[in-house]
Amino acid sequence: MSDTEELWSGLMRAANRGDAQCYARLLHAISPVLRGVVRARGRALPPDQHEDIVQEVLMAIHAKRHTWREDQPIRPWLFAITRYKVADAFRRRGVAATPIEDVAERLADEGASAAIEGMEAAQEIEHLLSVLDARSAEIVRALKLREEAPAQVAQGMGMSEGALRVSLHRALKKLEGFRRRNLS
Amino acid sequence: MNTDDLIAELAGAPAPQPLNTARMAGSVLFAAVFPAALFLAALGVRDGLGGYLMQPIVALKTVLPALICVAALAAFVRLSRPEVSRPGLGWLILPLAIAAALVLRSLITAPSEAWFAEVSAFNLAECMGGILVLSLVPNWVALRIARQGASTAPRLSGLLAGLAAASGAATGYSLFCVQDNPMFFVIWYGLIITIVTLASGALGARLLRW
């Protein structure tokens, strides 16, 4: 989890120096997390309004971005704004955000958004890995996601370390090509 | 509007100036000191102020609201960060406890005829009216300034704005006021400070939403 913390705060710092690209990347990175929070708490609202609320939260983050202190972690700041604006958006639509007792809600909230975030990141990676054959995907998972020792992985898959390295290289190349095609 | 388009639009905006909480506090403090200084320049401090300030009980009439003002102002600016939900109200306990102890002491040691000896329509109107008038400008400035921040507890921010403004006003007013009975200044300063604080809380709940 500290990875997103470093990534997001780094992007925000760059944004505060006037780097619009980093700022856009940050907003893109947090949007799926916001979507998860809105989805989890807005069961009483029709789904077509969820994206409106996500946009309201993004605009609030934008309007209040000068209140983040660069020496403080960014996630508590982001989640505080999100919690406030989501509750506000639901109240203005006359819908109670999934009614739970306040304290329990606050506790659950941090956990839930962290879990949603993790899930969505995992889904995204799995989606990406689905372009590979099962064996290559497993090599990427073992070496790049779980960071297992190459020697062990090679032994487990019944191949030499050299062959493993070649397979990994090919798999990553293929992923890179897939990403580029999908981005452009 | 598509979310990607929205992000592209937001990203095109210039980078903001970071929030400066020290300057926020300074502005509110200045807004409290300025009208009080005008008031004292026009009507003058009480005769023999220096000597009265040497008496501990009388000095507390000035020191207690000053302590409350500083503690409330510090909590007020801390609360302008959205992630802060507990602004550190503990510092208010000390002056409030001393004020309560002063009243208790009077109730025990002073004869009951002396408790409300100074209470008259004129004295109450002068004292409470003076503090109320002096608190208007700093309270207005504090509520305006709070909008630069992102308090996720607008009512509490409003309450703290009112408490800082009214106790700041009372600090200045105390240099003019000739009522040295703790039963008088704790209760009636306290009452007008409470009224301003509650009104400011109600305003904050409306004005400080974002």
Interface residues (C-beta under 8 A of the other chain):
Chain A: A15 N16 R17 G18 A20 Q21 Y23 A24 L27 H28 S31 E51 V54 Q55 L58 M59 A60 H62 A63 K64 R65 H66 T67 R69 E70 Q72 P76 W77 F79 A80 I81 R83 Y84 D88
Chain B: M1 T3 D4 L6 I7 A8 L10 A11 G12 A13 P14 A15 P16 Q17 P18 L19 S80 R81 P82 E83 S85 G149 A150 T152 R209 W210
